[in-house]
Amino acid sequence: MKNFKNKVAAITGAGSGIGQQLAVLLAKQGCHLSLSDVNEKGLAQTVELVEKNNVRVTTTKLDVADRDAMKAWAADTVHNHGSVHMIFNNAGVALGSTVEGASYEELEWIVNINFWGVVYGTKEFLPLIKKSGEGHVINISSLFGLTAQPTQSAYNATKFAVRGFTESLRQELDIENCGVSALCVHPGGIRTNIANAAKMNDSLKTLGMNPEKSAKTFNKLLRCPPEEAARQILEAVQKDKRRLLIGNDAKTLDLIQRVLPTGYQKVTAMATTLSKHFK
């Protein structure tokens, strides 16, 4: 897909962050938008940002963990726009917890959104995108889909799963040669609301961490503007890339993992331990 003019893009998590900036950049390039988010206020703000462009914009309040709701949104997108060419499975949440301290309810919550939300979005939109003759499935993994981190086991699990799911999908689409591609995106520290909205439970105290301070520290690591992340994602779609690493942190940790495929774990554990003493 070399340009986005008169194409139709569906975006989850479009009420803020990367999802919102994807909508802004696509609208500027003449792409029609089907936007969804659980936050209706955020969706309204996104509409305000894109309404000056001469494109059709529809919005849906959507919990990506609801398979029936995702199916209905996909059908509504085609009904309202006539076709769909791209699905950006962008919505996600974070959980700070030890493995032992994470409740089953917390694990189900993050898996349902971060993994099943991507699966539902892919499966419901893919047949519709194929009907358009060309298109893209863009799934947002994470830097933490490349390397594991202490206190992020659940988040790691979902993002590693998104990576494997998307890479397998891309190979199947290669074999089919149906005009549709898939891209797995691994953002590093992007300045979004994910840190502020993250759940941090008291199990972190067993590692000598303060849940509230951990969230603030996590937030400080988010340096890349979401508009830059969105720009790179759209460029990767146009270049038909298979994987996109956003930010020097993602590129550096990916390199460390390749050089020290198991040794990086000791380095990360030591760095985490030391960081507690210098706050």
N, C-alpha and C positions, 0 to 999 in steps of 0.2 A: 504494500500500500504506500504509494509515493506521495499522496496528498490526502487531506481530510475534507476537502470541500464537498458539501452535499452528502457526506457520509453520516451515519448515525452511530453514536457511541453511548453505551450504557455504563454508568459508573456507580459503584457502591461506595459508601462513606464519602459522599459528595458534599457534605455539609461543612467540611473543614479540611485543613491540611492539604495533602497531596491530591486527594479527590477533588477538592474545590479548585485547586490550581490547574488540574487537568481540564476541568470544565471551562475555565477561563481561557486557556490557551487554545483549546479545540474550537470554542465559539469564535475566537478571533480569526480562525482559519476556515470558517464557514461550515463547521460540523454541527449537526443537530444533536440534541442531548436528551437522554432519558436518565434522570438523576434520582438516586435513592439514598436514604440515611434514616437512622432512628430518630435523629434530631431535626424536627420540622423547622425550628428557628434557624438552624444552620443552613438548611436547604433554601429557606427564603433569602438568606443573605447571599447564597451562591447565585440564585436567580437574579438578584439585584446587580450582581457583578457582570452577568452575561447578557442581560436583557437588551443592552444597547446594540448588540450584534443582531444581524438579520437572520436568526436561526430559530428553529422551533425547539422549545424547551418544555419538557414534562417532568413532574416530580412525584415521587411516591415515598411515603413513610414505610420503611422496610427494616425488619429484623432479618439479617442474612441467615440466621440460624433456623429460620422457619422455611422448610422446603416448599410447602404449598404456597406461601407468600412469594417466594422467589419464582416459582412456576407462573404464578399469576402476573407478576411484574414483567417477566419475559414476554408473555403473550400480549400484555397491554402495550409494551414497547413497540412491537410490530404492528399492533392495531392502530396505535396513535401516529406512528412514523412511517409505516409502510414496509420497513425493513430494518435490519440492524447489522452493523459491520464489525463492531468491537464491543467487548465486555471487559471492563477494568474491575477485577475483583480486588478491591482496595481496602475495604472495611476490616478493622482488626482491633484487638484489645491486648492488654499486657497484665501479667500476674507475677509479683515478686514473692517467692516462697521457696522453702526447702522442699525436697521430694517428700520427706516424711511429714512435713507440716501442712502440705496441700490437702484440702478436703476433696472428696470425690466430686462434690457439687462444684467446687472451684475448677477442677479439672474438666468436668463436663462443660462448664460455661465457656472456657477459653477454647476448647476443642470444637465446640459447636459453632462458634463464630469464626475463628481463625482458619480452621481446616474445612469443616463441613460447609461453611459459607462459600468458600472457594469452589468446593466440589459442586454444590448446588448451582452456583452461578455459571460454572463451566458447562455442566451437563444440560442445563435448561436453555442456555443461549447458543451453544455450539451448533445444534441442528439448524437454528434460525440463521446464524451467520453463514453457514454453508449454503443456504438457499440464496443468499445475496450474491454469491459467486466469488467473493473475496473478503478477507477480514482477518481479525486477530483476537486471540484470547490473551489477555495480559494479567498475570497473577502476581500479586505482591507478596514476596517472601520477606526476607530480612537479612541483615548482617548476621543475625543469630540463626539463620538457616544455613550458615557456612561453618560456624564454630559454636561450640557449646559454652555456656557461661554459668557459673554458680548462681543459685537463686532464680534461674530462668529456665528450669527444666521443662515446665509446661509450655512456655512460649517457644523454646527451642524445638520441642517435639512438634508443635504445629507448623512452625516455619520450615523445619527439615522436611516435613510431610508435604507441604506445598511445593517445595523444590522438587522432590521426587515425582510427585503427581504431574507437575508441569513438564518436566523433562521427558517423562514417558509419553505424555500427550503430544509433545512436539515431534517425537520420533514417529508416532502413529500418523500424524498429519503429513509428515515427510513421505511416508510410504503411500498414503492415499493420494497425495498430490492433488488436493481438492481446492487449492487456492486460499486455504486458511492456515495461519501460523500461530505459534504460541511463544510467549516471552515470559521468562521468570525474572523478576526484579528483586534485587537485594540492596535495599537502602541501608546506609549507615545511620548516623545520627541526624535525622531530619527534624526541624523545628515544627512539630505537630503537637496536638493535644494528648498524645498517647501516654506520656509520662504522668500528666496531671490526672488522667482518668484511670491510671493503672491501679489495680488492687495490690496492696502490700500487706501481707498478714504477719502476725506476731511471731511466726516461726523463724523469721530473720534474726530474732534476738538470740537464738541458740548459736548463731555464728558471730555474735557480738555486734550485730548491725541494728540500727534504729530504723524501723519501717518508714517513718516520716522523712528522716534525713536521706534515706536511700532513694526515695522518690525525687527529692530535690537534687541529689547528686546526679541521678539519671537524667533529669531535665537539663542540667548544665552541659551534658554531653551532646545535646541536640543542637548542632550548629548550622547545618546546611538548610537554606531557605526552601520551603516546599515548592516554590515556583521554579527553582533550579532543578529540583528532582523531577517535577512534571515535564520540564523542557527536555531533560535527558531521556525520559521514558518515551516521549513522542518521537524523538530522534531515533531511538532504538527500534521503534515500531517501523519507521520509514526505512531503516537499514536492514530490517528483518533479522535482528539479532536474536540469539537464543537465550542469552543471559546478560543482565546489566548489573554492574556493581556501581553504586552511587556513593561518592565520598571517599576521601583518603583513608578513613578508618575501615571501611569495608574492604578496600583494596589491600590495605596493610595486613589486616587479620586473615584475609584469604591467602595471602602470600605466606604468612607465618604458619598457617595450617598446612599448606603444601610442603613447606620445608620441614616442619615438625608436626607430623600428623597426629602423634599422641603426646609428644613432649610439650606442645602448647598448653595442655591442660595444667601441668605443673606450674608453668609460667603464669598462667591466668590466676590460679589459686594463690600463688605467692603475691602477685600484684594486688589481688583483692584483699588479702590479709594485711599487706603493708599500707594500703590506702586507708584502712580504718584508723591507723595511728597518726595520720597526717591531716585529718579533717579538723 
